[in-house]
Amino acid sequence: MKISKKHAVLFILFIVPLLFYIYLQMGTYNFGKLPIVTKEVIDVSNIYKKIKFKGKVSVVNFIGKDTIDSRGELFNLNEKIYKKFYGYTDFQLISFVDKELKPQTEALKEKLGKYTNMIKWNFIYTSKDEMDAIHDSFKSDSKLDSNSHTSQAYIVDKEVALRRGESTIKSLKKKKLFGYNMQSVAELKNDMFDDVKVVLAEYSLALKKNNRSEDRRKKSISNEEK
């Protein structure tokens, strides 16, 4: 059976977008929830009152005293993660730095800020003991080195719980990611990007569901009053 040009155009204009929408809905549904590694990690607000994990989806990393080796890692994190998500209201990036290295770090921030809006990137200057305490509370599979540094970046959700993904990279297939290697552009681009997106989508869908429930409740009350 031949398909006329008119029918082909109608198919492209109406059916294809519908199928794509259904595909997206199925994909969103299949996202599920990114597994929780550790509940109730220590909130950053315990050492810096102006910033908190609670109520935000946070990407967290530990620079410590290692601003030299961290430089490349931060540029990778900036390009592959921060620039993609800083426009989201619920997103923030937090870097913990040894307070003795504030001048060097401010210079690094200035370099990053030349091409990046740093509004959602918070540098917290603190002590080794405080960085150790927060990282230890993550109960991840890595430790901070002698400079209070790690190449791992972490995802902390709005309930102050550490989340983890599963690698999609062939050489790391099925590996559980308690943190994401900032030295690996592939790991940030292919794994962390998707996992941050999943956590943000999870809260977005929950908000939409709550709004629909509230709308139904208000409509029900209005009908009863009539």
N, C-alpha and C positions, 0 to 999 in steps of 0.2 A: 504494500500500500504506500503510495507516494504521499509525502507530507508537503502541503503547499507552503509557499514562502510566508503567507499570512499566518498560518498556524505555527510555523517555526518561530516567527517573531513573537507571537503571543506566548509561546512556551518559554522563550528566553526572558521576556519581560515579567511574567507572573509566576510560572512554575519553578524556575531555577532559584529566584530569591526565596520562595517559600521553602524549597528543599534545603537551601543554605541555612535559613532560620531554624528549621527543625534540627539540622546537624549541630548548630551552635547550642541549642537547648539541650540536646543529648550530651554534647561535650561538657557543658556546664554541670549537668546532673552527675556525669561520671567523674567530675573533679573530686567529689566527696570532700573529705577533710584531710589536710596534711597531718600526718601522725604527730602526736605530742610526745616529746622525749622526757621533759621535766616540767612539772607543774610548780607554780609559785617560786620562780627564781627571784633573786634579790633585785628589787626595783632600783633603777638609777636614782630615783628621788631620795633614796636613803643617803646618798652622798652629794647630790646636787638638787636642791628643792625645785628649781625652775623647770626641770625636765623629768618626765616619768615614762616608763614603759606602758603603764596602765592606760588603756583606751587608744593605743596606737599600734600599728604594725611596724615593728622596728627591725632594721638591719643593723647589726651590732658588730664592731670589730675592735681589736685591742692593738694599738700601736705601741704602747709602753714607752720604752726609751729608744726604740728602733725606728727613728724617722727616716733613716737612709734606705734600708731595705723595704720599709713600708711604702716609700714613695711610689714605686711601680705598682704595688698592690692597690693603693688608693686610686691611682689613675685608671686602673682596670675596673675597679669597683664603680668609679664615677661614670665611665663610659658605658658599661654594660648593665648597671643596676640603677644607680642614683638618677641619672638623666632620664631614665625610662619611667620612673615612678614619683619623682618629687612633686609632680602636679596633683597627686592624689591627696585629698584632705587628711586621710588616716595614716599616711606614710611618714616615716622619719628615718634618718640614718644617724647612728651614734658611734663616735670614735673615742675610745678611752686612751688618754695620753698621760705619761708621767709629767707631773706639774713642773719639774725642773726643765723640761724641754718646750715650754710655752713659746719662747721667741722663735725657735726653729719651726715650730708647727704653724705659727701665725704666718710665717713666710710661705710655707707650703700651702696654706689656705688661700693666700693671696694669688698664688699661681693657679690653683684650681678655679678660683673665682673669676679669672679672666674670661673663661668660656663657659662658666656654669653658674646658675643661680643657687647660691648656698643656703637659701632660706630654710631648708629642711635638714641641713647637715649640722649636727651639733658635736663640737669637740669638748669633751669633759676632761679637765685637768685634775688629776687626783694622785693618790699615793699607790705604791706597789701593793701594800696590804689590801687596800680597797679594791684594786683591780683583781687581785687574786681571789678575794672573797666573792665578787660578782661572777667571775669566770668559773670558780669552783661550784657555785650554785647551779650552773648550767648542767653539771654532771655529764658533760660530753665525753667523747673518746679521745680528746686531746688535752694537752696542758700548756700553760704559758711557759715560755722559756725564761732564761735568767734575766732578760730585759723586759719581762712582762709583756712579751709580744707573741702573737700567733698569726699565721697566714690564713687562718680560718675566719670567715664571716658567718654570722648566725642570724636566724630569724626568730624574733620574739613576738608573740601575738598580743592582742589587746587584753587578754586575761593574764598576762605576764608568764606565759608558758613558752618553753623552747620547742620549736617545731623542727621536723626533719623531713627531707625528701628521699628519693631513690634515684640514683644516677641513670641517665639515659645514654651516656657516653659508652661506646662499644667496649673500650678497655676497662671501664669501671661498671659494666652492666650489673644492675641489681644491687650495687653497693649502697648501704645505708649512709646517707649524708647527714651527720650530726652538725657539720659545719661545711662551708663551701670554700674551696681553695682560691684565694684572691690572685694567686700567681697564674692560675689557669683561666685564660679567657674563655675556653670552651666550657669549663664547668660553670662559670658565671653566666655565660650566654645561654647555654642549653639547659642547665639544671636550676640554678638559683633564680633566674628570671622567671621561669615557669612556676616555681614554687612560691615566690612572692606574689605572683599574679593569682595563684590559687587561693592563698590566704586572704588577699584583698577581695576576691570574688566571693569567697565564703561569707564574709561580713556584709558585702553588698547584697547578696541574695537573702541573707537573714533579715536585713533591714527592710527590703522590699516585702518580704513575707509578713513581717510585723506591721508594716504600714497597711497592707491589704487586710490583715486581721482587725486592725484598729478602725479602718474604714467600714468594714462589715459590722463591727460592734456599734459604731456611731449610727449607721443606717438602721440597725435593729432597734436602738433606743428611740430614734426619731419616729419609726413606724409605730412603736408601742405608745408613744406620746399622742400620736394621732388617734 
